[in-house]
Every structure is written in structure tokens, then in C-alpha cells.
Amino acid sequence: MVVTYEGGDRTFAMPSLPKKVRKRDGRLQDFDPEKITRGIFRAAQDVGGTDRRLAELITREVLEKLPKEEIIDSKTIGDIVEKVLIERGHARTAKAYILYRKHREELHRLRSTSVEVERLVDEYIGRIDWRVNENANVPVSMSGLEHHVAGVVISNYTLSRVYPLEVADAHINGDYHIHDLYRGITGYCAGWSLPKLLMEGFNGVPHRVSSKPPKHLDTALLQMVNFIGTLSNEWAGAMAFNSVDTLLAPFVRRDGLTYREVKQAIQTFVFNLNVTTRFGGQTPFTNITLDLTIPEDLADKPAIVGGEPW
């Protein structure tokens, strides 16, 4: 049996070609010689080549060398392409094609649901994986290990399902680096309403511990710590409160606190904020903004103490 392969403006009579290609994941696809040509020409373009007809001629020779089987592995096709390129003196194109295949294999690995668990754990414990040191705020610990292993899974998912193929390819190729990829399916930073917390207290989630609006400075600060610590586990970046001094000043006035008492309360607040309560054994990433002078948007609003205007 003879089949016809149309390459460019020429038609070649070829021996019977495979009907199907078995992909790395086991899926079968229709055999298409044009895909071979596109892969060769892309590699040639990477090293300055512009002659697509040459890619078509090389494809013809590749087709002649294919095993006479109805189903052929994609790896076998790639190996034959590399061999023909090298035999014909196209070493630079062959190298580019090899790199292209490696990139595709890496993308395939990322799309795979299986993860080499032993390797992930060993590389973390031995600090072999550079990602162990990507975030200086994450210590080497059991919590850090769990965060690392889960982070690799989420990073792979993000590259596979969130970013377009060309973006994932560029990241793997080192054209650029996507930082915090392990948090790619959540929000980055967030600013929260301190007035809302002071009015309602720390609550709102069914079947979870809750507290009423704070009536004293130390209680308000503790609720802020709990709020930030809880929400930090759901976001990648900083949790922010604005106008902290303006909104907390009424508590100082109402209880008649001394400078020493206020200082002690703030010291406790800063310490508690920096306890390693965040995922991976991290301290929460926080942003506390002070006004120093009362801002216009709050000047005419009543103070809030105990969830009520004061």
C-alpha cells in the first residue's frame, strides 16, 4: 500500500504510514506528518533558519525511517527526527529540537497528576530544591515541609490550568520567573475594614469560635491579631488595616489609659502579630497604616467602642 504525503507544493509517494500516535500519557491521536514538519521548522527558526521546504524534505526522510506499525510512540518519532537532523549536518537545529522536546516533556510532567513524593521530601530535607529558600520567612520545619510539598502540587496546577501554555513554557524555559507560584490560585494582598471589625467583632463563620465587638484596647488589638492570622492563611500577601491609630484612640480615651499602658498593649500586639501562625511556619505578612492626623473621611464620623458609636 502506498500513501501520499503532501509537503508544501510537492507530493511524495510514501510506504504505508502509522495510523495513530501514542502520546506520553497513553492517549492515541491521528498520525499527522505536518506536525513533524512544524516541529522541525520551529527548531530551525530558533537558530535562524527560514527554509520550510528543507523541513519538509527532512520530514520525508523521517517518514521513510518510521517503523512499519499502525501505532507509533511519539518518543520514537522524536528520536528519529533528531537522528536525521544530525546525519544531515543540521547540528544546531538538532540541538534546538532536543531542547524543544525537553520543554514539552517538562510541560507534560507538570500536567501529570502524579508527583514524586519521595523526591520532594528528600530535596526539602536536604535543602537541594532551590524553592526551599525562595521565601526567607519560611523556616525549615515539619510545617514548612507540608507547605513545600503542597506548594509544588499547586504550582504545577497553576502552570497547567491557570496560565496559557506559552506562559508556562516561558517560566519553565527560564525566560522569566513567576514568584510565589504556589499561591497562584488565591488572591495576593488585601486591605480589610477595621471599622467593620470594631462594630461587629471577630465572627461571621458558622460553627467557629466568635467574639463580640471589643470594649477595650487590649481586646481590640487581640481581635486584630486573630483576624489577620486567620485571613493570612487564605491569601498570598499582606493583610492590611488603615487608620489604626485614629480608630483605636477612643479606647485609650474611654479607659483613661496611661502612656505606659498603651505602650505595653502595642508591644503585645506587635509580638503576637509576629508569632509563626501562618501556613508553612511563617509569621503573617502585615501592613498597619497610621494617620498621625485625623483623615478627612473619618473626621465627621463617630468613634466606635463596643460596637456602638461613642
C-alpha positions as CSV (number, residue, x, y, z in Angstrom):
1,M,0.0,0.0,0.0
2,V,1.2,3.5,-0.8
3,V,0.1,6.7,0.8
4,T,0.6,10.3,-0.3
5,Y,2.3,12.9,1.8
6,E,1.8,16.5,0.6
7,G,4.7,18.7,1.7
8,G,4.5,22.3,0.6
9,D,4.0,22.4,-3.2
10,R,5.2,18.8,-3.7
11,T,3.6,15.4,-3.2
12,F,5.6,12.3,-2.2
13,A,4.6,8.7,-2.5
14,M,5.4,7.0,0.7
15,P,5.1,3.5,2.1
16,S,2.2,2.9,4.5
17,L,2.5,5.2,7.5
18,P,1.3,4.7,11.0
19,K,-2.4,5.5,11.7
20,K,-2.1,6.5,15.3
21,V,0.5,8.2,17.6
22,R,0.6,7.1,21.3
23,K,1.3,10.2,23.4
24,R,3.3,10.2,26.7
25,D,0.1,9.9,28.7
26,G,-1.1,6.9,26.7
27,R,-3.7,8.8,24.6
28,L,-3.9,7.9,20.9
29,Q,-4.0,10.7,18.2
30,D,-4.2,10.5,14.5
31,F,-0.8,10.4,12.8
32,D,-0.1,13.8,11.1
33,P,3.2,14.3,9.2
34,E,2.6,18.0,9.2
35,K,3.2,18.1,13.0
36,I,6.7,16.7,12.4
37,T,7.4,19.4,9.8
38,R,6.1,22.1,12.2
39,G,8.4,20.8,15.0
40,I,11.4,20.7,12.7
41,F,10.8,24.2,11.3
42,R,10.2,25.7,14.7
43,A,13.6,24.3,15.8
44,A,15.2,25.7,12.7
45,Q,13.7,29.1,13.3
46,D,15.1,29.2,16.8
47,V,18.6,29.1,15.2
48,G,17.9,31.5,12.4
49,G,16.5,29.1,9.7
50,T,13.9,30.3,7.2
51,D,13.6,27.4,4.7
52,R,10.4,25.5,5.4
53,R,11.0,23.3,2.3
54,L,14.1,21.9,3.9
55,A,12.0,21.0,6.9
56,E,9.6,19.2,4.6
57,L,12.4,17.2,2.9
58,I,13.7,16.1,6.3
59,T,10.2,15.1,7.3
60,R,10.1,12.9,4.2
61,E,13.3,11.1,5.3
62,V,11.9,10.7,8.8
63,L,8.7,9.1,7.4
64,E,10.8,6.7,5.4
65,K,12.6,5.6,8.6
66,L,9.5,5.1,10.7
67,P,8.7,1.5,11.8
68,K,6.0,-0.1,9.7
69,E,3.5,-0.2,12.5
70,E,-0.1,1.1,12.8
71,I,0.6,2.7,16.2
72,I,3.9,4.5,17.0
73,D,5.1,6.3,20.1
74,S,5.7,10.0,20.0
75,K,9.1,9.4,21.6
76,T,10.1,7.2,18.7
77,I,9.2,9.9,16.2
78,G,11.2,12.4,18.1
79,D,14.3,10.2,18.3
80,I,14.2,9.6,14.5
81,V,13.9,13.3,13.8
82,E,17.0,14.0,16.0
83,K,18.9,11.2,14.2
84,V,18.1,12.5,10.7
85,L,18.9,16.1,11.6
86,I,22.3,15.1,12.9
87,E,23.0,12.8,10.0
88,R,22.2,15.6,7.5
89,G,24.6,18.0,9.3
90,H,21.9,20.2,11.0
91,A,23.5,20.0,14.4
92,R,22.2,23.4,15.6
93,T,18.7,22.6,14.6
94,A,19.0,19.2,16.2
95,K,20.1,20.8,19.4
96,A,17.2,23.3,19.3
97,Y,14.8,20.4,18.6
98,I,16.2,18.4,21.5
99,L,15.6,21.4,23.8
100,Y,12.1,21.8,22.4
101,R,11.4,18.2,23.3
102,K,12.7,18.6,26.8
103,H,10.5,21.6,27.3
104,R,7.5,19.7,26.1
105,E,8.4,16.8,28.4
106,E,8.6,19.2,31.3
107,L,5.2,20.7,30.5
108,H,3.8,17.1,30.3
109,R,5.3,16.4,33.7
110,L,3.7,19.4,35.1
111,R,0.4,18.4,33.7
112,S,0.7,14.9,35.2
113,T,-1.3,14.3,38.3
114,S,1.4,12.1,39.8
115,V,4.0,13.6,42.0
116,E,7.3,12.1,43.1
117,V,6.6,12.3,46.8
118,E,9.9,10.8,48.0
119,R,12.0,13.2,45.8
120,L,10.0,16.2,47.1
121,V,10.6,15.2,50.7
122,D,14.3,14.3,50.3
123,E,15.0,17.5,48.4
124,Y,13.4,19.6,51.1
125,I,15.1,17.9,54.0
126,G,18.5,18.1,52.2
127,R,17.7,21.7,51.0
128,I,18.5,20.6,47.5
129,D,15.5,22.2,45.9
130,W,16.1,26.0,45.5
131,R,12.4,26.6,46.3
132,V,13.2,25.7,50.0
133,N,15.0,29.1,50.2
134,E,12.7,31.1,47.9
135,N,10.9,32.7,50.9
136,A,13.1,33.7,53.8
137,N,10.1,33.9,56.0
138,V,9.5,30.1,55.9
139,P,11.8,28.1,58.2
140,V,12.8,24.5,57.7
141,S,10.3,22.6,59.8
142,M,7.5,20.0,59.6
143,S,5.0,22.7,58.8
144,G,7.4,24.0,56.2
145,L,7.8,20.6,54.6
146,E,4.0,20.2,54.3
147,H,3.8,23.7,52.8
148,H,6.6,22.8,50.3
149,V,5.0,19.6,49.2
150,A,1.6,21.1,48.8
151,G,3.2,24.2,47.1
152,V,4.7,22.0,44.4
153,V,1.3,20.5,43.6
154,I,-0.4,23.8,43.5
155,S,2.4,25.3,41.4
156,N,2.0,22.5,38.9
157,Y,-1.7,23.0,38.8
158,T,-1.3,26.8,38.3
159,L,1.0,26.3,35.4
160,S,-1.2,23.7,33.9
161,R,-4.7,25.1,34.4
162,V,-4.4,28.8,35.1
163,Y,-1.6,30.1,32.8
164,P,-1.6,29.7,29.0
165,L,0.8,27.1,27.6
166,E,3.2,29.8,26.2
167,V,3.4,31.4,29.7
168,A,4.1,28.1,31.4
169,D,6.6,27.3,28.7
170,A,8.4,30.6,29.2
171,H,8.6,30.0,33.0
172,I,10.0,26.5,32.6
173,N,12.4,27.8,30.0
174,G,13.7,30.4,32.4
175,D,12.7,33.4,30.2
176,Y,11.2,34.8,33.4
177,H,10.3,33.6,36.9
178,I,6.8,33.6,38.3
179,H,7.3,34.2,42.0
180,D,5.0,32.7,44.7
181,L,3.6,30.3,42.0
182,Y,2.4,28.0,44.8
183,R,-0.2,30.7,45.7
184,G,-1.3,31.1,42.1
185,I,-4.9,30.2,42.7
186,T,-5.6,32.7,45.5
187,G,-5.5,36.5,45.9
188,Y,-2.3,38.3,46.7
189,C,-2.7,41.2,49.2
190,A,-5.9,42.5,50.8
191,G,-7.0,45.5,52.9
192,W,-9.7,45.0,55.5
193,S,-12.1,47.3,57.2
194,L,-11.1,47.9,60.8
195,P,-14.3,49.9,61.5
196,K,-16.3,46.8,60.5
197,L,-14.3,44.6,62.9
198,L,-14.8,47.1,65.7
199,M,-18.5,47.3,65.0
200,E,-19.2,43.6,64.6
201,G,-16.4,41.8,66.4
202,F,-14.5,38.7,65.2
203,N,-17.2,36.5,63.9
204,G,-19.3,35.6,60.8
205,V,-18.2,32.0,60.2
206,P,-20.8,29.4,61.2
207,H,-19.7,26.7,63.7
208,R,-16.5,28.6,64.6
209,V,-15.4,30.5,67.7
210,S,-16.5,34.1,67.6
211,S,-16.3,37.2,69.8
212,K,-18.4,40.3,70.3
213,P,-17.2,43.8,69.4
214,P,-14.3,44.9,71.6
215,K,-14.8,47.3,74.5
216,H,-11.2,47.8,75.5
217,L,-7.9,48.5,73.7
218,D,-6.2,45.2,74.5
219,T,-9.3,43.3,73.3
220,A,-9.4,45.2,70.1
221,L,-5.7,44.6,69.4
222,L,-6.2,40.9,70.1
223,Q,-9.1,40.6,67.7
224,M,-7.0,42.3,65.1
225,V,-4.2,39.7,65.6
226,N,-6.7,36.8,65.3
227,F,-8.3,38.4,62.2
228,I,-5.0,38.9,60.4
229,G,-3.7,35.5,61.5
230,T,-6.8,33.7,60.2
231,L,-7.1,35.6,56.9
232,S,-3.3,35.3,56.2
233,N,-3.8,31.5,55.6
234,E,-6.2,32.3,52.7
235,W,-4.1,34.9,50.9
236,A,-0.6,35.0,49.4
237,G,0.5,38.5,50.5
238,A,0.0,41.2,53.1
239,M,-3.1,41.8,55.2
240,A,-3.7,45.5,55.9
241,F,-5.6,47.7,58.3
242,N,-5.7,51.5,57.7
243,S,-6.1,54.4,60.2
244,V,-5.2,52.1,63.1
245,D,-4.2,54.9,65.5
246,T,-7.3,57.0,64.7
247,L,-9.7,54.2,65.2
248,L,-8.1,52.8,68.4
249,A,-7.6,56.2,70.1
250,P,-11.2,56.3,71.5
251,F,-10.4,53.1,73.6
252,V,-7.5,54.9,75.1
253,R,-9.6,57.9,76.0
254,R,-12.6,55.9,77.4
255,D,-10.4,53.8,79.7
256,G,-8.1,56.7,80.6
257,L,-5.0,54.6,79.8
258,T,-1.6,55.9,80.6
259,Y,1.3,56.2,78.1
260,R,2.9,53.1,79.7
261,E,-0.3,51.1,79.4
262,V,-0.7,52.0,75.8
263,K,2.9,51.2,75.0
264,Q,2.6,47.8,76.7
265,A,-0.6,47.0,74.7
266,I,1.1,47.9,71.4
267,Q,4.2,45.8,72.3
268,T,2.0,42.8,73.0
269,F,0.2,43.5,69.7
270,V,3.4,43.6,67.7
271,F,4.7,40.4,69.4
272,N,1.6,38.4,68.8
273,L,1.5,39.5,65.1
274,N,4.9,38.0,64.6
275,V,4.2,34.6,66.1
276,T,4.6,31.9,63.4
277,T,0.9,31.2,63.0
278,R,0.7,31.3,59.2
279,F,1.0,28.3,56.8
280,G,4.5,26.9,56.5
281,G,5.5,28.1,59.9
282,Q,5.6,31.7,58.8
283,T,4.8,35.0,60.5
284,P,1.8,36.8,59.0
285,F,2.7,39.4,56.4
286,T,1.0,42.6,57.7
287,N,0.6,46.2,56.8
288,I,-0.5,48.6,59.6
289,T,-1.1,52.2,58.5
290,L,-1.1,55.1,60.9
291,D,-2.6,58.5,60.2
292,L,-0.9,60.8,62.8
293,T,-3.6,63.3,62.0
294,I,-7.3,62.5,61.6
295,P,-8.1,61.9,57.9
296,E,-11.0,63.8,56.3
297,D,-13.1,60.7,55.6
298,L,-13.2,59.9,59.4
299,A,-13.3,63.4,60.9
300,D,-17.1,63.7,61.0
301,K,-17.8,60.1,61.9
302,P,-18.4,59.0,65.5
303,A,-15.9,56.9,67.3
304,I,-16.6,53.2,67.7
305,V,-16.3,51.4,71.1
306,G,-18.0,48.2,72.0
307,G,-19.7,48.0,68.6
308,E,-21.5,51.3,69.1
309,P,-20.9,54.9,68.3
310,W,-19.2,56.7,71.1
